[in-house]
Amino acid sequence: MKKFIIGVLILVLLASFCALKFFVLGSPANDASLAVRAEEGDGQLAIYIESMDSAHAISNIEYRYNGTALHLTVWTVLSSPLNNDAERCLYYEITDETEIWLDNKLIWSAH
């Protein structure tokens, strides 16, 4: 009986880790699964990012600067009551950035 309970606990623990990965942590999205639109006005840039897959929500957006280029990485998770927002809007004041990249796709350039 003790081995059975330990086996069940191990299965529950593994299922919890899988749920954490798919519903909370997620994975980086590629640019083919995202719709992106950038609008410029009044010295500000609005970037609209939407998941094209209805089963995925955007959980996080990471920012990394490389010189004057801003690189964005979008993390998606499976939609759930914890996270079901498939669209995000980011606002930036246009200062020194000359390019904004999402994955390996240029989405805005000052040139």
N, C-alpha and C positions, 0 to 999 in steps of 0.2 A: 504494500500500500504506500509506503514511503517513497519508493521509486516512481510510482505513478504520479504522486503529488509533485515531486521534483520535475518530472517530465512535463506536466501541465504548466508548472511555473516557468519553465524554460520556453515553452511554446508561447505563453502569454508575453514574456519578455521580448522574444523575437518579433511577435506581432506588433508590440508597442514601438519597437525601433523602426519597423517598416512604416507604420502609420506616421511616426515622427518625421521620417524622411520624405514621404509623399505629401503630407498635409501641412507640415510646418516649415521644414528646412527647404525643400524643393531643389531645383537644379537650374543652371543658367539656360535661358531661352536663346534660340538662334534667331537671327533677324527675319528668317522666312516665316516664323510663327507669330510675328508681331507686325501690327500696322502702326506707322509712325508719321506724325505730321508736325511740322514746326512752323510757328507763326511769329513774325517779328513786328514789334511796334513799341513806340515810346521808350526806346532804349532797353526794352525787355524782350526776352525770347520765351515763348510758351511752347513746350514740347509735349504733345499728346501721344501716349504709348498705350496701345490696346492689344490684348491677347486675341489672336484670331481663332483660337481653339476654345470653344465654350466650356470645355471641361477643365480649363486651367485659369487660375487667377494670378495676378502679379503680387508677389509677397514682399519683394525688396528690390531696390535699385542701388547698385554700387557705383561710386564715382571715382575716377582716377585721372589725374592730370599727367600729361606727357608734354612738357613745354607749355605751349599755349593751346594744345588740343585737349579737349575733355572726352574721356572714354567712359561710356555707360555700359554696365552689365545688368540685365534684367533677370531676376530670379522668379520662376513660376512654381506654383504648387497646384495640386488638384483642388478644385473648388470644394469648399465645405463651409459649414457655419462659422468656422474659425477665420476663414479668409475666402471671400467670394468677389473681390473687386477685380474685374478684368481690365479696368482702364485706370491710368494714372496721368496726371498732368503736372509737369515740372515747370517752374518759372525761374529764369535766370536773368540777372542784370547783365547786359552785354558789356563786358569790360575788355579784358585782354584775350579772351578766347577767339581763336580764328577758325576753329573747326570743332564740331561735335560729332562723335562716332558712337554708333550702337553696334556692338559685336564688331564686325569688320566692314560695316556699311556707313559711309558718310551721310549724315542726316541734315547737317547745316554747315555752311561755310560763310565767312564774312566777305569772301572774294566775289 
